[in-house]
Amino acid sequence: MTRLIHAGSAVVDYVYRIDALPKPGGEKTASSYNRIAGGGFNVMVAARRAGMPVAFAGRHGTGPEGDFLRAAFAAEGVETLTPRAPELDSGNCVVLVTADAERTFVSWPGAEAALTIADLAPITVQETDWVFISGYTLSYPGSRDALADWLEALPSGTPVIFDPTPVVAEIPSSIRARVLARTTWLSCNVAEARSLAGAADPAINAALLMSDHCPRANGVVIRSGALGAYLLLGGGSDGAVDGFSVPALDTNGAGDTHIGAFIAALARGEEAFAAARYANAAAAISVSRHGGCAAPNDTEIRAFLTERTCGEPTDDMRRKQ
């Protein structure tokens, strides 16, 4: 059975909802507060709810945060492949969600930032597995070298999905180049694509990423929120896949939801443009809900697409180079 191995990081989110960010030196009282599993957990939940078995290969700690994460993994049916770190607890992140649905992060790394090759060595990657890599884990000095080494040692046929994340500029160029060279599918937002490739236009950035950074890739996905996504395939097919306009409550985890749903759709054999439309729908549903791990399940996604006159992507949704 096809499985997603998430070799990234998971943390505990402390979510505060406020009308607007306070001015420097100011103060705000939150309208609500919640403690939830976050970080890479959002990708795992999205893939799992879309029907794909998921296993976590990152590091998790000893203490209240690690206990909380493991309970969240178990509740979602996510298998844990690595033992708990004896000397550190898992990290956490303060998430400020404002009335415009935007989110602001302040994070504190924990055990997930100290992943060693010894942690990864016992993991057996099956022929049918897919592997997910996060830019957050690659930005940590204590984990990036081991993760890059492990990634390069994977079987050549193992699909690797890379999300550079907003911290892409903090990843050393040598590490970034090694991971991109092994990437099968690159999924990034517009700002991250610009940081990597340097152009303003998503189509130009997709072409530059494919030609100059990840030439082995099957495809590059550039996410644009409610506008949808731009998709370029290794064979040359490219085009915009329209998104869905919904009343947004919380954008935290929307990109993660898109990635998880996209992987699950691809892994079960859906065509890439159809998978991108499916992922666009999943992300749209997620932003209409509170919480970072607000990914919908497969039934909800398909119902949403049916209501939006879903169909397989047509020729006018793509163009040929």
C-alpha positions as CSV (number, residue, x, y, z in Angstrom):
1,M,0.0,0.0,0.0
2,T,1.3,3.5,-0.9
3,R,2.4,5.4,2.2
4,L,3.6,9.0,2.8
5,I,6.6,9.2,5.0
6,H,6.8,12.7,6.5
7,A,10.5,13.4,7.3
8,G,9.8,16.9,8.5
9,S,8.9,18.4,11.8
10,A,5.8,18.6,13.9
11,V,5.3,21.1,16.7
12,V,2.5,22.2,19.1
13,D,0.7,25.4,18.1
14,Y,-0.6,27.9,20.6
15,V,-3.3,29.7,18.6
16,Y,-4.5,33.2,19.7
17,R,-7.3,35.0,17.7
18,I,-7.1,38.7,17.8
19,D,-8.6,41.6,15.7
20,A,-5.2,42.9,14.6
21,L,-1.5,42.7,15.6
22,P,-0.6,45.0,18.5
23,K,1.7,47.9,17.9
24,P,5.3,47.5,19.3
25,G,5.0,47.7,23.0
26,G,1.3,47.3,22.9
27,E,-1.0,44.6,24.1
28,K,-4.1,42.6,22.9
29,T,-6.6,40.3,24.5
30,A,-7.4,37.3,22.4
31,S,-11.0,36.4,21.5
32,S,-10.1,32.7,21.6
33,Y,-7.2,30.4,22.3
34,N,-6.5,26.8,21.3
35,R,-3.6,24.3,21.7
36,I,-3.3,22.1,18.6
37,A,-0.8,19.9,16.8
38,G,0.8,21.9,14.0
39,G,3.8,22.3,11.7
40,G,4.2,19.2,9.6
41,F,1.2,17.6,11.3
42,N,-1.0,19.6,9.0
43,V,0.4,18.0,5.9
44,M,0.1,14.5,7.5
45,V,-3.5,15.2,8.5
46,A,-4.4,16.4,5.0
47,A,-2.9,13.4,3.3
48,R,-4.4,11.0,5.8
49,R,-7.9,12.4,5.6
50,A,-7.6,12.3,1.8
51,G,-7.2,8.5,2.1
52,M,-3.4,8.0,2.2
53,P,-1.6,6.1,4.9
54,V,1.0,8.3,6.7
55,A,4.0,7.7,8.8
56,F,6.1,10.3,10.7
57,A,9.9,10.0,10.4
58,G,10.8,13.2,12.2
59,R,12.0,13.7,15.8
60,H,9.6,14.1,18.7
61,G,10.5,14.8,22.3
62,T,10.0,13.7,25.8
63,G,7.7,16.0,27.8
64,P,4.2,17.5,27.6
65,E,4.6,18.8,24.0
66,G,5.9,15.4,22.7
67,D,3.1,13.6,24.5
68,F,0.5,16.0,23.0
69,L,1.9,15.4,19.5
70,R,1.9,11.6,19.8
71,A,-1.7,11.6,21.0
72,A,-2.6,13.7,18.0
73,F,-0.7,11.3,15.7
74,A,-2.6,8.3,17.2
75,A,-6.0,10.1,16.9
76,E,-5.4,10.7,13.1
77,G,-4.0,7.2,12.5
78,V,-0.5,8.5,11.8
79,E,2.3,5.9,12.5
80,T,5.4,7.1,14.4
81,L,8.6,5.6,13.0
82,T,11.2,7.1,15.3
83,P,11.6,6.8,19.1
84,R,11.1,9.8,21.3
85,A,14.2,12.0,22.0
86,P,15.2,11.4,25.6
87,E,16.9,14.8,26.1
88,L,14.5,17.3,24.5
89,D,10.8,18.0,24.3
90,S,9.1,18.9,21.0
91,G,9.0,22.5,19.9
92,N,6.1,24.9,19.8
93,C,4.8,27.9,17.9
94,V,2.7,30.9,18.9
95,V,0.2,31.5,16.1
96,L,-1.5,34.9,16.0
97,V,-4.6,34.8,13.7
98,T,-6.1,38.2,12.9
99,A,-9.5,39.2,11.7
100,D,-8.4,39.2,8.0
101,A,-7.6,35.4,8.4
102,E,-3.8,36.1,8.2
103,R,-1.5,34.3,10.5
104,T,1.8,35.3,12.2
105,F,4.2,32.8,13.7
106,V,6.8,32.9,16.5
107,S,8.3,29.4,16.9
108,W,10.6,27.7,19.4
109,P,12.5,24.7,18.0
110,G,12.8,21.5,20.1
111,A,13.6,17.9,19.4
112,E,12.5,18.2,15.8
113,A,15.5,20.6,15.2
114,A,18.0,17.9,16.1
115,L,17.4,15.0,13.7
116,T,20.5,12.8,13.3
117,I,21.4,10.1,10.8
118,A,21.1,7.6,13.6
119,D,17.4,8.6,14.1
120,L,16.7,8.0,10.4
121,A,18.8,4.9,9.9
122,P,16.3,2.4,11.2
123,I,13.5,3.6,8.8
124,T,12.8,1.2,6.0
125,V,11.4,2.9,2.9
126,Q,9.2,0.6,0.9
127,E,9.1,0.6,-2.9
128,T,5.7,2.2,-2.9
129,D,6.4,4.9,-0.3
130,W,6.5,8.7,-1.0
131,V,8.7,10.9,1.1
132,F,8.0,14.5,2.1
133,I,10.7,17.0,3.0
134,S,10.2,20.4,4.7
135,G,12.2,23.5,4.4
136,Y,11.7,24.1,8.2
137,T,13.7,20.9,9.0
138,L,16.4,21.9,6.5
139,S,16.8,25.3,8.1
140,Y,17.8,23.8,11.4
141,P,21.6,23.4,11.7
142,G,21.2,20.3,13.8
143,S,19.1,18.4,11.3
144,R,19.7,19.5,7.7
145,D,22.9,17.6,6.9
146,A,21.6,14.3,8.2
147,L,18.3,14.8,6.3
148,A,20.1,15.6,3.0
149,D,22.4,12.6,3.4
150,W,19.4,10.3,4.1
151,L,17.5,11.7,1.2
152,E,20.3,11.1,-1.3
153,A,20.6,7.5,-0.1
154,L,16.9,6.7,-0.8
155,P,16.1,4.4,-3.7
156,S,16.2,6.3,-7.0
157,G,12.5,5.5,-7.7
158,T,11.2,6.9,-4.4
159,P,9.1,10.0,-5.1
160,V,10.3,13.0,-3.0
161,I,8.0,16.0,-2.4
162,F,9.7,19.2,-1.2
163,D,8.0,22.2,0.3
164,P,10.7,24.9,0.8
165,T,8.4,26.9,3.3
166,P,8.7,30.6,4.1
167,V,12.2,30.0,5.7
168,V,13.7,29.0,2.3
169,A,16.2,31.8,2.5
170,E,17.6,30.4,5.7
171,I,18.5,27.0,4.1
172,P,22.1,27.0,3.0
173,S,22.4,27.0,-0.8
174,S,24.4,23.8,-0.8
175,I,21.7,21.9,1.2
176,R,19.0,23.5,-0.9
177,A,20.7,22.4,-4.1
178,R,21.1,18.8,-3.0
179,V,17.4,18.5,-2.0
180,L,16.1,20.1,-5.2
181,A,18.3,17.8,-7.3
182,R,16.5,14.9,-5.7
183,T,13.0,16.4,-5.8
184,T,10.2,14.7,-7.7
185,W,7.5,17.3,-6.9
186,L,8.2,20.8,-5.8
187,S,5.3,22.7,-4.1
188,C,5.8,26.3,-3.0
189,N,3.8,29.5,-2.8
190,V,4.4,32.5,-5.0
191,A,6.8,34.2,-2.6
192,E,8.9,31.1,-2.1
193,A,9.1,30.5,-5.8
194,R,10.3,34.1,-6.3
195,S,12.9,33.6,-3.6
196,L,14.2,30.5,-5.3
197,A,14.0,31.6,-8.9
198,G,14.0,35.4,-8.8
199,A,11.3,36.3,-11.3
200,A,7.9,38.0,-10.6
201,D,5.8,35.8,-12.8
202,P,4.8,32.3,-11.6
203,A,5.1,30.8,-15.1
204,I,8.6,32.1,-15.5
205,N,9.6,30.9,-12.0
206,A,8.2,27.5,-12.7
207,A,10.2,27.2,-15.8
208,L,13.4,28.4,-14.1
209,L,12.8,26.1,-11.2
210,M,12.4,23.1,-13.5
211,S,15.3,23.9,-15.7
212,D,17.9,25.2,-13.2
213,H,17.0,23.8,-9.8
214,C,15.1,20.5,-10.0
215,P,15.6,19.0,-13.5
216,R,14.6,15.5,-12.3
217,A,11.2,16.7,-11.1
218,N,8.0,15.4,-12.5
219,G,6.4,18.8,-11.8
220,V,6.5,22.2,-10.1
221,V,3.4,23.5,-8.3
222,I,3.2,27.2,-7.4
223,R,0.3,27.9,-5.0
224,S,-1.5,31.2,-5.1
225,G,-4.2,31.0,-2.4
226,A,-7.7,31.7,-3.6
227,L,-6.3,32.2,-7.2
228,G,-5.4,28.5,-7.3
229,A,-2.1,27.1,-8.5
230,Y,0.2,27.2,-11.5
231,L,1.4,23.8,-12.6
232,L,4.4,22.9,-14.8
233,L,5.0,19.2,-15.7
234,G,8.4,17.8,-16.7
235,G,7.0,16.8,-20.1
236,G,6.1,20.5,-20.8
237,S,2.4,20.7,-20.0
238,D,1.6,23.8,-17.9
239,G,-1.2,26.0,-16.9
240,A,-3.2,27.7,-14.2
241,V,-5.6,25.6,-12.2
242,D,-8.3,27.9,-10.8
243,G,-8.9,28.2,-7.1
244,F,-12.1,28.7,-5.2
245,S,-13.3,31.9,-3.5
246,V,-14.6,31.2,0.0
247,P,-15.1,33.3,3.1
248,A,-11.8,32.9,4.9
249,L,-11.6,32.5,8.7
250,D,-8.0,31.2,9.1
251,T,-5.2,30.7,6.5
252,N,-3.0,28.8,9.0
253,G,-2.2,25.4,7.4
254,A,-3.8,26.1,4.0
255,G,-0.6,25.4,2.1
256,D,0.0,22.3,4.1
257,T,-3.5,21.1,3.3
258,H,-2.9,21.7,-0.4
259,I,0.3,19.7,-0.3
260,G,-1.1,16.8,1.6
261,A,-4.2,16.5,-0.6
262,F,-2.1,16.9,-3.8
263,I,0.2,14.1,-2.7
264,A,-2.7,11.8,-1.8
265,A,-4.4,12.4,-5.2
266,L,-1.2,11.8,-7.1
267,A,-0.3,8.7,-5.2
268,R,-3.7,7.0,-6.0
269,G,-3.1,7.7,-9.7
270,E,-4.9,10.9,-10.4
271,E,-3.6,13.1,-13.3
272,A,-1.6,16.0,-12.0
273,F,-4.0,18.8,-13.1
274,A,-6.9,16.9,-11.5
275,A,-4.8,16.4,-8.4
276,A,-4.1,20.2,-8.3
277,R,-7.8,21.0,-8.5
278,Y,-8.6,18.5,-5.8
279,A,-5.9,20.2,-3.6
280,N,-7.2,23.7,-4.4
281,A,-10.6,22.5,-3.1
282,A,-9.1,21.0,0.0
283,A,-7.2,24.2,0.8
284,A,-10.4,26.3,0.2
285,I,-12.4,24.2,2.7
286,S,-9.6,24.5,5.2
287,V,-9.4,28.3,5.3
288,S,-13.2,28.4,5.9
289,R,-12.6,26.6,9.2
290,H,-10.7,27.6,12.4
291,G,-7.5,25.7,13.2
292,G,-4.3,24.8,11.4
293,C,-5.2,21.1,11.1
294,A,-8.6,21.8,9.5
295,A,-8.1,19.7,6.4
296,P,-11.3,18.1,5.0
297,N,-11.7,14.4,4.3
298,D,-12.0,12.9,0.8
299,T,-15.8,12.9,0.9
300,E,-16.0,16.6,1.8
301,I,-13.6,17.5,-0.9
302,R,-15.5,15.6,-3.6
303,A,-18.8,17.1,-2.4
304,F,-17.3,20.5,-2.6
305,L,-16.1,19.9,-6.1
306,T,-19.4,18.5,-7.2
307,E,-21.1,21.7,-5.9
308,R,-18.7,23.8,-7.8
309,T,-19.5,21.9,-11.0
310,C,-16.4,19.7,-10.7
311,G,-15.0,17.9,-13.7
312,E,-11.7,16.7,-14.9
313,P,-9.5,19.7,-15.9
314,T,-10.3,20.7,-19.5
315,D,-8.0,21.8,-22.2
316,D,-8.6,25.5,-21.5
317,M,-7.2,24.9,-18.0
318,R,-3.8,24.2,-19.4
319,R,-1.6,25.1,-22.3
320,K,1.2,23.3,-24.1
321,Q,4.6,24.7,-24.5
